[in-house]
Amino acid sequence: MKVYPPYPTLCLGPEQHCTELFGREEVRMRDLVLLIQAVIEGRYSWEHRQVQRKLLWIPLYKFTRLIGRFETPDGPWVFTRQGVEPPGAVAHKTYPPYRG
């Protein structure tokens, strides 16, 4: 896990999927603590979904959407990115809790 301030960007796992935090500083810092806590406790997962764009029911193109999900005490915190599926990607992945 890596965190890049002052607008925290949280990059996770060997895949380094990243999400950014926006808003007032006190909100960003509170959210950052909740997200890191979710990762430590094994309550973070992500999945790849194939999405097809259409125009009037005519298929135009396909792309991969990454959906990351943190389970926090405030409820789920979800982020999405789209792009190309990385080589060797799996459809869904969860991480066990960290052990110190």
N, C-alpha and C positions, 0 to 999 in steps of 0.2 A: 504494500500500500504506500502511495506517495501523496503528499498534500502540497499544493503550490499556493501560497498566499500572494497578495492581499485579497483577491477574489478567489476563495478556495476552489481549487480544482482537485478532485479526489480521483486518483487512478488506482484501479484494483486488479489483483490477480496477475498471473504471468501474461495474460492477454493485454493488461493495462487499459481496460475500458475506463473511460473518464466521464465524470459528470462535474458540472460547475455549479456553484452556489451564488445566487444574486440577492439583492435586497439590502436592507439596512445592516450595518455591521453586527449589531446584537442578534439579529435574526440569523445571519450567516453563521456566526459562531455557535449559536444554539443548535442549528441544524447540523453543523459539522460534527459536534459532539454526539448527536443522536445517530448520525450515519456511521461514524467510527465505532460507536458502541454496538450497532447492529452487525457490522462486519466482525468485530471481535467475538460476538455471541453466536455467529453462524447464521444470522438472519439476513443474508444478502444472497441473491441469485440473479442470473441473467439468462436470456434465451435469444436465439436468432429466429426470426420469422421471415419467410419469403412473402413479399408483397407484390401484387401486380397492379400497376396503374392502368386505368381504362378511360376511354373517352366514348361516351354513348355506347357502352358495352363492347367496345372494340379494344382488345388488349394492346397496350402501347409498349410497355417494358416492365421488367421485373427488377426488384432490388431487395436487399436484405435489411431488415430493421432489427437493431439490437435493442432489447428491452431489459433494463436493469431494475431490480426491485429490492428495496430495503424495507424490512418490517420494523417499524419504530413504535414506541409507546403512543405516539400521536396518530398512528395509522400507517398504511403503506406509503412509501415515497418512491415514485417511479420516474425513471428517465429513459429517453429513447434517443437513438442515433440511427442514421441510415447510411448505407454505403455498400461496399463489397464484402461478402463473407470471407473471412480470413481462411487460408488453406488449413485443412484439418479441423475445422471448427465443428463443434458438437452443437446439437439443437438446444440443449438446456444444461445449465451447470449450477450447482450449489457448492458452498464451501463450508467445511466443518468449523466449529468454534476454535479460536486460537487457544493454544495451551502454552503457558509460560513456565 
